[in-house]
């Protein structure tokens, strides 16, 4: 079915032209297809009309778009004046009027010309709009619902539309697959603890996950920019240059106050480097733990060596009878004290090791007042010896490991008693909060300098080493406290004034 035949199928257009003819206008209206076939004529049956492709007004209008011709009509056997206009689709609208004589023609040409031009443009606008709408309506509907499009409207377009339908289905499937893969990659990148940066072969940024943005403090959108706008570290940039040559590199680098293991790997395609994957793994805690273990090993060796050397030396003197009888008792006392200190040190080391390696542990209801009272009872001799006043207020119960809670309070109370002054006080108060119990342990002892407060939980750290050894401290008590609190999810705050005393404030969860 061709476009011209289609027009004959749509009665609205023909009806409009017939409506003009029925108004008893004294002119003839003809619609001619672009190949000369007459589609409509207001005076004659189109089936009886020959092709108009050789008509002067058709030829000139087809060439120039508009024509005015005066000639003899073989169809009507009269002299007629013709005006033709080419439509957007190539068809022609022709209007003609009979002319009685040359004078009549001269007097009527001007008004007829104006009238016919107005009529032609109105008719042309309507027909052109209608044809254009009906021609492109199937194409416009592609965007809305291609799969339900009726291809019978214009069979000529059917192969084209069917091909587009298939392509659209394929494109939609590919788009959904790409969207799924993109969402998966974005989810992985967003939830990665590691920091990942991806660049192309020109070192332009293709992807930067949230973790990487955080460590490099990037808040603006930088994708597409050069890597130097994100990373300024010369060592990392040098590693990137080496990786672009096909070499995987890695190194330990410090960014801000954190230590990262940086891996730079090339991405190959057809044996050519097309980009780089740069991965940063935060190893700050691992490095710190390694350093602490090394320090701990060194400190343990030193701490064990001191009492062992003392014991060995005093024993050697006694064995070789190099000590007078009156001094032997003092030597025995020194050996005994160092033995006790050595035993305490070994026990504390084992406690810390046990806490670090402990997995699941038993829990039970622990009465805080009861367990603190037990700890205080074990220090009755020290309390009496230093003439200390101890006060315990409040009560509460937590669901925890009893041994850990006992060890926690034993170390804190031990510190509060050993480093207290003669005739001093130790106040312990238990108070209930919404989800935890607050326990305050305040002494009137020697106090701790402000510059040392941040380090007192470190292993073997002593504010006053000579005094600590004198009172029998191992330097591990508060480190044990820290490990226990980490294990049970507790918290501790410390405040102190030199020469006035120290206060520890604990928060222990009711249910851990």
Secondary structure, 3 states (H helix, E strand, C coil): CCHHHHHHHCHHHHHHHHHHHCCCCCCEEEEECCCCCEEEECCCCHHHCCCCCCCHHHHHHHHHCEEEEEEEECCCCEEEEEEEEECCCCCEEEEEEECCCHHHHHHHHHHHHHHHHHHHHHHHHHHHHHHHHHHHHHHHHHHHHHHHCCCCCCHHHHHHHHHHHHHHHHHHHHHHHHHHHHHHHHHHHHHCCCEEEEEECCCEEEEECHHHHHHCCCCCCCCCCEHHHCCCCHHHHHHHHHHHCCCCEEEEEEECCEEEEEEEEEEEECCEEEEEEEEEEECHHHHHHHHHHHHHHHHHHHHHHHHHHHHHHHHHHHHCCCCCHHHHHHHHHHHHHHHHHHHHHHHHHHHHHHHHHCCCCCCEEEEHHHHHHHHHHHCHHHHHHCCCEEEEECCCEEEECHHHHHHHHHHHHHHHHHCCCCCCEEEEEEEECCCEEEEEEEECCCCCCHHHCCCCCCCCCCCCHHHHHHCCCCCCHHHHHHHHHHHHCCEEEEEEECCCEEEEEEEEECEC
